[in-house]
Amino acid sequence: LLGAGVQAATEMGQPQCIFVVDASGETLASVRMTGAKYLSMLSARSKARTAASIGAPSSAVPEAMAAGLARATQGAVTRLTGGLPIYIEGQLVGGIGIGSGSPDQDLKVAQHAIAAIGAKSERA
């Protein structure tokens, strides 16, 4: 996941922060590419944890609930684009969060990383 994410970010010319978590939100791996924004490590982790927690893209958090959930979880839940759940054979196994680019760039890197390992970002 990290290698594929770094490759996609490099190809688009946008250094990224990449976080991979298991289904319980525990960090499995992370990387901050040279030139990626330091604080994007925090948002990338929140995106990954949110996606793993809800089994859906981080952007699926309802707008009306986003601010309250962010406060209640000390920023662990976010509505920012760039977090995707990771499903293998229909089973939620974790999440990936990307940060430091535009919302579209973050999402594309996450999609590329998941596709590279043959996983899905939605339940089959």
C-alpha angles and dihedrals in degrees: 000000000000094000093049091046092050090048093052092046091048092050091052092045095238118119110220144193111232126194127184120192134179123242091277092053097254114145114253099172142347141178136186110204118220106273096024116127112265095221090053087076087072095049093044090054091048091049092051093046093047092051092048092047098050098029090231139083114296088240088065092076104114111256092228090058100038100091094043093048092048091052094044092050097039090245097314091120119056139169093212117128117250105066120106132176118238117228123185116187089345093306121118105235102166147301142268126215127193126191142170101061133071117294089259093050092048091051094047092052091049092049092048093050094050093046091049092064094043093249128131133230094218135047112270 
